[in-house]
Amino acid sequence: MPVELGGFEAEPADVLAILQTLAEADGSTGWCAATGVASNVAGGLLPEAGDGKDPFDQDRAAEQADEQQAHECHDRDRRVAERVLEDDGAQG
């Protein structure tokens, strides 16, 4: 979450490392924390409140662009997670 909204604005790799630590301590806690992070990511994709745009009234080209961006973000996050796990394995 951005600092101006009261968050820490942590780097993705730091967030994943924290989630991993939580999950190692207690799987349910890690699951809940990861779900909360996913909700924040999804919330970041919503339009600004009161901008007059209906988020469900988009043409297919815009939807496809959003889907492509989501896939790219997911792939980037997966690569970051793999690096965190690799670094953890090298240190452990």
C-alpha positions in Angstrom: 0.0 0.0 0.0 1.4 3.5 -0.8 2.9 5.5 2.0 0.4 8.3 1.4 -2.4 5.8 2.3 -0.7 4.6 5.4 1.2 1.7 4.0 4.8 0.7 3.9 5.1 0.6 0.1 7.2 -2.5 0.3 9.0 -4.0 -2.7 7.4 -7.2 -4.1 10.3 -9.3 -3.1 10.1 -8.1 0.5 6.4 -8.9 0.6 6.9 -12.4 -0.8 9.7 -13.0 1.8 7.4 -11.9 4.6 4.5 -14.1 3.2 6.9 -17.0 3.0 8.1 -16.5 6.6 4.4 -16.4 7.8 3.5 -19.5 5.8 6.5 -21.4 7.2 5.4 -20.5 10.8 1.7 -21.3 10.1 0.3 -22.3 6.8 -3.2 -20.8 7.5 -1.7 -17.5 8.5 0.4 -17.4 5.4 -2.7 -18.2 3.3 -4.7 -15.4 4.9 -1.9 -12.9 4.5 -1.4 -13.8 0.8 -5.1 -13.5 0.2 -5.0 -10.0 1.7 -2.2 -9.1 -0.6 -4.1 -10.4 -3.6 -7.1 -8.3 -2.6 -4.9 -5.2 -2.5 -3.5 -5.9 -6.0 -7.1 -6.5 -7.3 -8.2 -3.2 -5.7 -5.4 -1.4 -7.4 -6.9 -2.4 -10.8 -10.2 -0.7 -10.1 -11.0 2.8 -11.4 -10.9 5.8 -9.2 -14.2 6.3 -7.2 -16.4 8.9 -8.8 -14.6 9.1 -12.1 -17.9 8.5 -13.9 -16.6 5.3 -15.7 -18.5 2.1 -15.4 -15.7 -0.6 -14.9 -18.0 -3.2 -16.5 -18.7 -1.2 -19.7 -15.5 -1.7 -21.6 -15.0 -2.7 -25.2 -13.2 -6.0 -25.8 -9.9 -4.4 -26.8 -9.6 -2.7 -23.5 -10.4 -6.0 -21.7 -7.8 -7.8 -23.7 -5.2 -5.1 -22.8 -6.1 -5.4 -19.1 -5.8 -9.2 -19.3 -2.4 -9.0 -21.0 -1.2 -6.6 -18.3 -2.5 -8.9 -15.5 -0.6 -11.9 -17.1 2.6 -9.8 -17.4 2.3 -8.8 -13.7 1.6 -12.4 -12.6 4.6 -13.6 -14.6 6.8 -10.9 -13.1 5.6 -11.8 -9.5 6.2 -15.5 -10.2 9.8 -14.7 -11.3 10.4 -12.6 -8.2 9.0 -15.4 -6.0 11.3 -17.9 -7.6 14.3 -15.7 -7.0 13.3 -15.2 -3.3 13.0 -19.0 -2.9 16.3 -19.6 -4.7 18.1 -17.0 -2.5 16.5 -18.6 0.6 17.7 -22.0 -0.5 21.2 -20.8 -1.1 21.3 -19.2 2.4 19.7 -22.1 4.2 
